[in-house]
């Protein structure tokens, strides 16, 4: 892409305001101003006053701690047991040593760090220092008040502070990580407020650290604004909760709270569109946004403030977006977009991808009544102090969101993705199809794995070819500019089919090839039909390559007579793919039909090391089946995928 066109698209699709903020941040970073503004050791001028004042806003701490809170869910119980033995599960995955010390390297000012530390993805260093795991200790302490839990927390806080000097090292390089750490420290210390381990000296040291964390957030808010995503929400919440925590002990605290509320509310209005889409186009970041919003709502409620109606309206739309895709049997959502392993509030979750607790809490907070009957998923709402005066439960089948296009029944449904991007796309995944049947995700989304890794794994699962759609001439639907930036955005247009069981959308001019891709999803008596119509320009007589891809569960499989059969227990899926020329009805034979599992080709000729993998949380990937069918032809092409779903137990 030439420079003039790149500049044009940056202005058109990113916006002047975000570009100006980002440019300002880069100038401040490279000029050394940020290094001067955030000196090693911090610059907090009121240490003596803090020590004398006791530094804790006791009323706020007492209000935050909820007597109903008790940890019954497996995630927190398992984590607490690990933590007392010095281990934890990063990104709620495989357990490892919980170590907050850093390798014996000369530490530099935070401005020296970028995407890697000690030759590995910097998120792997950030994760233990985020202190999300400490909430498990809070939950366990609420159950049996064993002093081992608060003592473990305080020892780890002291370990962090001893090994990570203020504004020095990788754990100060992201203001979002700084904010989330401060929030988790405050929440967890509130749960331990009556513990003998929570000594005055420890509380005073904690309050000093909170002030230093807030001081680190403030100078780089301009960067957070430029990103137009959860960075700004996290950092604004850090100002709100941190300012409330310090209260009258710091004359700046009220200003921090007011600034945080302003930033948070403006970000919610700008980042959630009028259909309920969140700016990052990610199921997991959507949950993160709702978690942050629930903490914001709790803070306002505890201090006698109300959410402005425009903000509440946007949060209501975002809640409907989540509820309309919730699989109630297991709490899962399609694994849409980036998934960086974030689960800020794990209360009530039975596993990492359980969205029921946030669905229940958000429904109560922003829709006025619960969306699920009583269950373990109520724990988050109870901990937040959310109450409701009705026994009525929202019927999930009746929840609709303008941005979510589905057909089928509660136990058998398919969705077709088609959006008009107003913010940055996460994945090149337009016209992707998800299919769910009896809680099984048959046609599935791939996830993320790693943002920072050697090729091909440097955010390698965001391209078109790993999604359930058609790739044309081996090109993505949009132009990749960097790891997280797509330009020349692919915009979907929805079509009126006139049929209640059929939805259809189209991409015009696929990545400037001149080819139109129209996809229809139909729910039939035996399953689903997906129809792809690929139409080049009238005078385009060149051959084009088309690759249809389906990401499938790791079930038993068999290919026979061009049909793929999957089987698992009493369930069987027959998937038949056929193609023809829609003008002549001439059958078009495929060039290849391949099955790839864990990067290894099991059938056919296609080779691609990133296919046949799925990532359900950050840094983790496991085998699934990538099924692809490729064609080369001149002129239009129509591909039909017939999904026959058979329950042999009936």
C-alpha positions in Angstrom: 0.0 0.0 0.0 1.5 3.3 -1.0 2.0 6.1 1.5 -0.7 8.5 0.2 -3.4 5.8 0.3 -2.2 4.6 3.7 -2.5 8.2 5.1 -5.9 8.6 3.5 -7.2 5.4 5.1 -5.7 6.2 8.5 -7.6 9.5 8.5 -10.8 8.0 7.1 -10.9 4.8 9.2 -8.9 5.6 12.4 -9.9 9.3 12.7 -8.0 12.5 13.1 -8.5 12.7 16.9 -7.0 9.2 17.6 -4.1 9.9 15.2 -3.4 13.2 16.9 -3.4 11.6 20.4 -1.1 8.8 19.2 1.3 11.2 17.6 1.4 13.3 20.8 2.1 10.2 22.8 5.0 9.2 20.5 6.5 12.7 20.7 6.3 12.7 24.5 7.8 9.2 24.6 10.7 9.8 22.2 11.5 13.3 23.5 12.1 11.9 27.1 9.2 14.0 28.5 7.4 10.8 29.8 10.7 9.6 31.4 11.0 12.9 33.2 7.3 12.9 34.1 7.5 9.4 35.7 10.9 9.3 37.5 12.2 6.1 39.1 10.9 5.8 42.6 7.9 8.0 41.8 7.3 11.6 42.7 4.6 11.5 45.3 5.0 14.6 47.5 2.8 13.7 50.5 4.5 10.7 52.0 4.6 12.1 55.5 1.0 13.2 55.4 -0.1 9.8 54.1 1.7 8.0 57.0 0.1 10.2 59.6 -3.4 10.0 58.0 -3.7 6.3 58.0 -4.5 6.6 54.3 -7.5 4.3 54.1 -11.0 5.5 53.4 -12.7 3.1 55.9 -16.2 3.9 54.9 -15.5 3.0 51.3 -13.7 -0.3 52.3 -16.6 -1.3 54.5 -19.2 -0.6 51.8 -17.2 -2.5 49.2 -17.0 -5.8 51.2 -20.3 -7.7 50.7 -21.4 -10.1 53.4 -23.2 -12.2 50.8 -19.9 -13.0 49.1 -18.8 -16.6 49.2 -16.7 -18.6 46.8 -18.6 -21.7 45.6 -17.4 -21.9 42.1 -14.6 -24.3 41.0 -12.3 -21.7 39.5 -11.7 -19.8 42.7 -11.5 -22.8 44.9 -8.9 -24.5 42.8 -6.9 -21.3 42.4 -6.8 -20.6 46.2 -5.4 -24.1 46.9 -2.7 -23.5 44.3 -1.9 -20.0 45.6 -1.1 -21.1 49.2 1.4 -23.5 47.7 3.1 -20.8 45.6 1.5 -21.6 42.3 -1.2 -20.2 40.1 -2.8 -20.6 36.7 -1.9 -17.8 34.3 -4.9 -17.0 32.0 -6.8 -19.7 33.9 -4.7 -22.3 32.0 -1.8 -24.6 33.0 -0.5 -24.0 36.5 3.0 -22.7 37.1 5.1 -21.0 39.8 3.8 -17.7 41.0 6.9 -15.6 40.9 6.8 -11.8 41.0 10.6 -11.4 40.9 12.3 -10.6 37.6 15.2 -12.2 35.9 18.7 -10.9 36.9 18.8 -8.3 34.2 19.6 -4.6 34.5 16.2 -3.0 34.8 15.5 0.1 32.8 12.9 2.8 33.0 9.5 1.6 31.8 9.8 3.6 28.5 12.5 1.2 27.3 10.0 -1.8 27.1 7.7 -2.7 24.3 6.3 -6.1 23.3 8.9 -8.5 24.7 10.8 -9.0 27.9 13.5 -11.6 28.6 13.0 -12.8 24.9 9.4 -13.7 25.4 5.9 -12.2 25.1 5.7 -9.4 27.7 2.1 -10.4 28.5 3.6 -13.5 30.2 5.4 -11.2 32.6 2.4 -8.9 33.1 0.0 -11.7 33.9 1.1 -12.6 37.5 1.7 -8.9 38.3 -1.9 -8.0 37.4 -2.9 -9.8 40.7 -6.2 -11.1 39.3 -5.4 -14.3 41.0 -5.6 -12.5 44.4 -9.4 -12.5 44.1 -9.4 -16.2 44.7 -7.7 -15.6 48.1 -10.4 -13.1 48.9 -13.1 -15.6 48.0 -11.5 -18.4 50.0 -11.1 -16.1 53.1 -14.8 -15.3 53.0 -15.6 -19.0 53.4 -13.3 -20.0 56.2 -11.3 -16.9 57.4 -8.0 -19.0 57.3 -5.3 -16.4 57.9 -3.1 -18.1 55.3 -5.0 -16.3 52.6 -4.4 -12.7 53.6 -0.9 -13.5 54.6 -0.2 -14.9 51.1 -1.6 -11.8 49.5 0.4 -9.4 51.6 3.6 -11.3 51.1 3.1 -11.2 47.3 2.4 -7.5 47.4 5.7 -7.0 49.3 7.5 -9.3 46.8 6.2 -7.3 43.9 7.2 -3.9 45.4 10.7 -5.2 46.3 11.3 -6.6 42.8 9.6 -3.9 40.7 10.7 -0.4 41.7 8.3 2.3 40.8 8.4 3.2 37.1 11.2 0.8 36.5 10.9 -2.5 34.6 8.3 -4.1 32.4 5.5 -4.2 34.9 5.3 -0.4 34.7 5.3 -0.2 30.9 1.6 -0.5 30.4 -0.6 1.9 32.3 -3.5 -0.5 31.8 -1.6 -3.2 33.7 -0.7 -0.6 36.4 -4.4 0.3 36.8 -5.7 -3.3 37.0 -3.1 -4.2 39.6 -4.1 -1.2 41.7 -7.8 -2.2 41.4 -7.1 -5.8 42.4 -5.0 -4.7 45.3 -7.8 -2.5 46.6 -10.6 -5.1 46.1 -8.6 -7.9 47.8 -7.3 -5.8 50.7 -10.9 -4.8 51.4 -11.8 -8.4 51.8 -9.0 -8.8 54.3 -9.8 -5.6 56.2 -10.4 -7.4 59.5 -7.5 -9.8 59.3 -4.6 -9.4 61.7 -2.3 -9.6 58.7 -3.7 -6.3 57.4 -1.4 -4.3 59.7 -1.3 -0.5 59.8 2.2 -0.5 58.2 1.0 -2.8 55.4 -2.0 -0.6 54.7 0.1 2.6 54.7 2.6 1.0 52.3 -0.3 -0.1 50.1 -1.8 3.3 50.0 1.5 4.8 49.0 1.8 2.3 46.2 -1.8 3.1 45.1 -0.9 6.8 44.8 2.3 5.9 42.8 0.2 3.7 40.5 -2.2 6.6 39.8 0.7 8.9 39.1 1.9 6.4 36.5 -1.6 6.3 34.8 -2.1 10.0 34.4 0.7 11.0 32.0 -0.2 8.4 29.4 -4.0 8.8 29.3 -3.5 10.4 25.9 -2.2 7.0 24.5 -5.2 5.2 26.1 -7.6 7.7 24.4 -5.9 7.1 21.0 -6.5 3.3 21.2 -10.2 3.7 21.6 -10.5 0.4 23.6 -10.4 -1.2 27.0 -7.1 0.6 27.9 -9.0 3.8 28.6 -11.7 2.1 30.5 -9.2 0.2 32.7 -7.2 3.3 33.4 -10.2 5.5 34.1 -11.5 2.9 36.5 -8.1 2.9 38.2 -8.6 6.6 38.8 -12.1 6.1 40.2 -11.3 3.2 42.5 -7.9 4.5 43.5 -9.2 8.0 44.3 -12.1 6.5 46.3 -9.6 4.3 48.2 -7.4 7.2 49.2 -10.3 9.5 50.0 -9.5 12.5 52.2 -5.9 11.3 52.8 -4.9 12.8 49.5 -6.1 16.3 48.3 -5.9 15.1 44.7 -8.2 12.1 45.2 -11.5 13.8 44.4 -10.1 15.2 41.2 -8.9 11.7 40.2 -12.3 10.3 40.8 -14.1 13.0 38.8 -11.6 12.7 36.0 -12.0 8.9 36.0 -15.8 9.1 35.8 -15.7 11.6 33.0 -13.2 9.5 31.0 -15.1 6.3 31.6 -18.5 7.6 30.7 -17.2 9.3 27.5 -15.4 6.1 26.5 -18.5 3.9 27.0 -20.5 6.3 24.8 -17.9 6.3 22.1 -16.8 2.6 22.2 -20.2 0.9 22.1 -22.0 1.6 18.9 -25.8 1.9 18.5 -26.2 -1.9 17.8 -24.3 -2.9 20.9 -21.0 -3.8 19.2 -18.0 -3.1 21.4 -15.1 -1.3 19.6 -12.7 -4.3 19.8 -15.1 -6.8 18.1 -14.2 -9.5 20.6 -16.3 -11.6 22.8 -13.7 -11.7 25.6 -13.0 -8.0 25.4 -16.7 -7.4 25.5 -16.9 -9.4 28.8 -13.9 -7.3 30.0 -15.7 -4.1 29.2 -18.8 -5.3 31.1 -16.7 -6.3 34.1 -15.2 -2.8 34.2 -18.6 -1.3 33.7 -20.0 -3.3 36.6 -17.2 -2.1 38.9 -17.9 1.5 37.8 -21.7 1.0 38.5 -20.9 -0.4 41.9 -18.6 2.6 42.8 -21.3 5.1 41.7 -24.0 3.3 43.5 -22.0 3.1 46.8 -21.3 6.8 46.6 -24.8 7.8 45.9 -24.3 8.7 42.2 -26.4 7.5 39.2 -25.3 6.4 35.8 -26.2 9.0 33.1 -28.9 7.7 30.9 -26.9 7.8 27.6 -24.2 5.6 29.3 -26.9 3.3 30.7 -28.5 3.0 27.2 -25.1 1.9 25.7 -24.5 -0.6 28.5 -28.0 -2.0 28.0 -27.3 -2.5 24.2 -24.0 -4.2 25.0 -25.7 -6.5 27.5 -28.2 -7.6 24.9 -25.4 -8.3 22.5 -23.9 -10.7 25.0 -27.2 -12.3 26.0 -28.3 -12.9 22.4 -25.3 -15.3 21.9 -25.1 -16.9 25.3 -25.2 -20.7 25.3 -27.0 -21.3 28.6 -26.0 -25.0 28.9 -22.3 -24.1 29.4 -22.2 -20.3 29.5 -20.1 -20.0 26.4 -20.1 -17.4 23.6 -18.6 -17.7 20.1 -14.9 -17.2 20.5 -15.1 -14.0 18.4 -12.0 -11.8 17.9 -9.1 -11.3 20.2 -8.9 -13.4 23.3 -6.0 -12.4 25.6 -7.0 -14.6 28.6 -8.6 -11.8 30.6 -11.2 -12.7 33.2 -11.2 -9.8 35.6 -14.0 -11.0 37.9 -14.0 -14.8 38.0 -16.7 -15.0 40.7 -19.2 -17.7 39.9 -17.4 -19.1 36.8 -17.0 -22.9 36.5 -14.3 -22.4 33.8 -12.6 -19.6 31.9 -15.2 -19.3 29.1 -18.2 -19.3 31.4 -20.0 -16.0 30.6 -23.1 -16.7 32.8 -21.9 -14.7 35.8 -21.3 -11.5 33.8 -24.5 -12.1 31.9 -26.5 -12.4 35.1 -24.8 -9.4 36.8 -25.1 -7.2 33.7 -28.7 -8.1 33.1 -29.6 -7.1 36.7 -27.5 -3.9 36.6 -28.4 -2.7 33.1 -31.7 -4.4 32.1 -33.3 -4.4 35.6 -33.8 -8.2 36.1 -31.9 -11.5 35.9 -31.5 -13.5 32.7 -30.9 -16.9 34.4 -32.6 -18.8 37.2 -30.7 -19.0 40.5 -27.3 -20.8 40.3 -23.6 -20.5 41.1 -23.5 -17.7 38.4 -25.3 -15.4 40.9 -22.1 -15.1 42.9 -20.7 -12.1 40.9 -24.0 -10.2 41.2 -24.1 -10.9 45.0 -20.5 -9.8 45.5 -21.2 -6.6 43.7 -24.3 -6.0 45.9 -26.7 -6.0 43.0 -30.3 -6.6 44.1 -33.6 -6.8 42.2 -37.2 -6.8 43.2 -38.7 -9.2 40.7 -38.9 -13.0 40.3 -39.2 -12.6 36.6 -36.3 -13.9 34.5 -35.6 -12.5 31.1 -36.4 -15.1 28.4 -33.1 -15.4 26.6 -34.9 -16.7 23.5 -36.6 -13.3 23.2 -33.5 -11.2 23.5 -32.5 -9.7 20.2 -29.5 -7.5 19.4 -29.3 -5.6 16.1 -25.7 -6.6 15.5 -26.3 -10.3 16.0 -27.8 -12.2 13.1 -29.0 -15.8 14.0 -31.3 -18.5 12.7 -32.5 -21.7 14.4 -33.7 -22.7 17.8 -32.3 -22.3 21.4 -30.6 -25.8 21.1 -29.6 -25.6 17.4 -28.6 -22.2 16.0 -26.2 -20.6 13.6 -24.9 -17.0 13.3 -23.6 -15.1 10.4 -21.1 -12.3 11.1 -21.5 -9.1 9.1 -20.7 -5.7 10.6 -20.1 -2.1 9.5 -16.9 -1.2 11.2 -16.9 2.2 13.0 -13.7 1.3 14.9 -10.7 -0.9 14.4 -11.5 -4.5 13.3 -9.9 -7.2 15.4 -10.0 -10.1 12.9 -10.5 -10.3 9.2 -13.6 -12.4 9.8 -16.5 -11.0 7.9 -19.2 -13.6 6.8 -17.8 -16.0 9.4 -20.4 -18.6 10.5 -20.7 -20.2 13.9 -23.0 -23.3 14.4 -24.1 -24.6 17.8 -26.0 -27.8 18.5 -26.9 -29.2 21.9 -24.2 -27.0 23.4 -21.5 -28.2 21.0 -19.8 -25.5 19.0 -19.6 -27.3 15.6 -18.4 -24.5 13.3 -16.2 -22.6 15.7 -14.0 -19.5 15.9 -10.3 -19.9 16.4 -9.2 -17.5 19.2 -5.8 -15.8 19.5 -3.0 -17.9 21.1 -0.2 -15.2 21.3 0.2 -11.5 20.3 4.0 -11.5 20.5 5.8 -14.5 19.2 8.0 -15.5 16.2 6.1 -16.0 13.0 3.7 -17.5 12.2 2.3 -17.0 15.8 2.6 -13.3 16.1 -1.1 -12.7 16.3 -1.3 -15.2 13.5 -4.9 -16.3 14.1 -6.6 -13.1 13.1 -6.5 -13.6 9.3 -9.3 -14.7 6.9 -8.0 -18.1 6.1 -8.5 -19.5 9.7 -12.1 -18.3 9.9 -15.2 -20.1 8.6 -15.5 -18.1 5.4 -14.1 -18.1 1.9 -10.6 -16.8 1.1 -10.0 -15.4 -2.4 -6.6 -15.6 -4.1 -5.0 -16.3 -0.7 -5.7 -12.8 0.4 -7.2 -11.4 3.6 -10.4 -9.5 3.4 -8.5 -6.3 4.4 -5.0 -4.9 4.3 -2.9 -5.8 7.3 -0.7 -2.8 8.4 0.6 -4.1 11.7 -0.2 -6.8 14.3 -3.4 -5.0 15.4 -4.2 -2.7 12.5 -6.3 -3.5 9.4 -7.0 -0.8 6.8 -9.2 -0.7 3.8 -11.8 -2.2 6.0 -14.2 -4.8 4.7 -17.7 -3.6 5.2 -20.7 -6.1 5.1 -24.1 -5.2 3.7 -27.1 -7.1 4.9 -29.7 -8.3 2.3 -33.4 -8.8 2.7 -34.1 -12.5 1.9 -37.8 -12.4 2.6 -37.4 -15.8 4.3 -37.5 -16.1 8.1 -35.1 -19.0 8.3 -32.5 -17.4 5.9 -30.1 -14.5 6.6 -27.7 -13.1 4.0 -24.9 -10.6 3.7 -22.5 -9.5 1.1 -18.9 -8.1 0.8 -18.4 -6.1 -2.3 -15.0 -5.8 -3.9 -13.2 -8.4 -1.7 -9.8 -6.7 -0.8 -10.0 -4.7 -4.1 -10.1 -7.8 -6.3 -13.4 -6.7 -7.7 -15.0 -9.9 -6.6 -18.3 -9.9 -4.7 -18.9 -12.5 -1.9 -22.5 -13.1 -0.9 -23.1 -15.6 1.8 -26.5 -17.0 3.0 -27.2 -19.1 6.1 -30.4 -21.2 6.1 -31.9 -23.3 8.9 -33.5 -26.4 7.5 -35.2 -29.5 8.9 -32.0 -31.5 9.1 -29.5 -28.8 9.8 -28.1 -25.8 8.0 -27.2 -24.8 4.5 -24.5 -22.2 3.8 -24.4 -20.8 0.3 -21.5 -18.8 -1.0 -21.9 -16.8 -4.3 -18.6 -15.5 -5.7 -19.0 -13.1 -8.6 -16.1 -11.4 -10.4 -16.5 -8.3 -12.5 -18.2 -8.8 -15.9 -15.0 -8.4 -17.9 -12.8 -10.3 -15.5 -11.7 -13.4 -17.4 -8.8 -14.4 -15.2 -8.9 -17.5 -13.1 -9.3 -17.0 -9.3 -8.6 -19.3 -6.4 -11.3 -19.8 -3.8 -10.8 -21.6 -0.5 -13.7 -22.5 1.7 -12.7 -23.2 5.3 -14.5 -24.8 8.3 -13.0 -25.1 11.8 -14.5 -28.1 13.4 -14.3 -30.0 16.8 -11.7 -32.7 17.2 -14.1 -35.6 16.7 -13.8 -38.8 14.8 -13.9 -38.0 11.1 -14.2 -39.7 7.7 -14.2 -38.4 4.1 -16.1 -40.5 1.6 -17.4 -39.4 -1.9 -16.6 -35.8 -1.2 -18.6 -35.8 2.1 -17.1 -35.3 5.6 -18.6 -37.2 8.5 -17.9 -36.3 12.1 -19.0 -38.5 15.0 -18.9 -38.1 18.8 -20.9 -40.3 21.2 -24.5 -40.3 19.9 -24.0 -37.3 17.6 -23.1 -37.3 14.0 -22.6 -34.5 11.5 -22.5 -35.0 7.7 -21.0 -32.0 5.8 -21.4 -32.1 2.0 -19.7 -29.4 0.0 -20.5 -28.9 -3.7 -19.9 -26.2 -6.3 -21.3 -25.1 -9.6 -21.3 -22.3 -12.1 -24.6 -20.5 -11.3 -25.0 -19.3 -14.9 -24.7 -22.8 -16.5 -25.3 -25.1 -13.6 -22.1 -26.9 -14.6 -20.6 -28.8 -11.7 -17.2 -27.4 -10.7 -14.8 -30.0 -9.3 -12.6 -29.1 -6.4 -8.8 -28.9 -6.7 -8.3 -30.2 -3.2 -10.2 -31.3 -0.1 -8.0 -31.3 3.0 -8.2 -32.1 6.7 -5.5 -30.5 8.9 -5.1 -31.2 12.6 -2.6 -29.4 14.7 -0.8 -28.1 11.7 -0.4 -31.6 10.1 -2.2 -32.6 6.9 -4.2 -35.8 7.5 -6.0 -35.8 4.1 -5.6 -33.8 0.9 -2.7 -31.7 -0.2 -3.0 -28.4 1.6 -0.2 -27.5 4.1 -0.5 -24.7 6.7 1.1 -24.9 10.1 -1.4 -22.5 11.8 -4.5 -24.5 10.6 -6.0 -27.2 12.8 -5.4 -25.3 16.0 -7.8 -23.5 18.4 -7.0 -21.2 21.3 -9.5 -20.8 24.1 -7.3 -18.7 26.3 -4.0 -16.8 25.9 -0.8 -18.7 25.4 -2.8 -22.0 24.9 -3.6 -23.9 21.8 -5.0 -27.3 21.2 -5.8 -29.5 18.2 -9.1 -29.2 16.3 -9.9 -30.0 12.6 -9.5 -27.6 9.8 -11.5 -28.7 6.8 -11.0 -26.8 3.5 -12.1 -27.2 0.0 -10.4 -25.2 -2.8 -11.5 -24.3 -6.3 -9.9 -22.5 -9.3 -12.3 -21.2 -11.9 -13.0 -18.3 -14.3 -16.3 -16.5 -13.8 -18.9 -16.9 -11.0 -18.9 -19.7 -8.5 -21.6 -21.0 -6.1 -20.5 -23.2 -3.2 -23.0 -25.0 -1.0 -22.2 -26.5 2.4 -25.0 -28.8 3.6 -24.9 -29.6 7.3 -26.9 -32.6 8.3 -27.1 -33.0 12.1 -28.1 -36.4 13.5 -28.8 -37.3 17.1 -28.7 -41.1 17.2 -29.9 -41.3 20.8 -33.5 -40.4 19.6 
